[in-house]
Amino acid sequence: MMNIHWRLAELWLLQQSRKLTEQETSELDVCLKLNAKYAQRLADQYNFGLMASMTNDWNWLHEISAEIDKLERMYESGRPSFFEQ
């Protein structure tokens, strides 16, 4: 999970028990924006991958697969540090 997702979850949980401060609300907005941009980039690559496979453009599909792998590794890299030994 990326760090923004950890913080997004934390802010959502706080919001369930109390009103967020102005700074927390701003931070929530930033996290939502970053999450949306990440999701859009990943969705674009999946759509490009579909187009590449439909047109039998295997070189393009290989490039797209590499970009998807890179984006998905970003998502996996945010593991809390106490797991890293």
ABEGO torsion letter per residue (X at the ends): XBAAAAAAAAAAAAAAABBBBAAAAAAAAAAAAAAAAAAAAAAAAAAAAAAAAAAGBAAAAAAAAAAAAAAAAAAAAABBAAABX
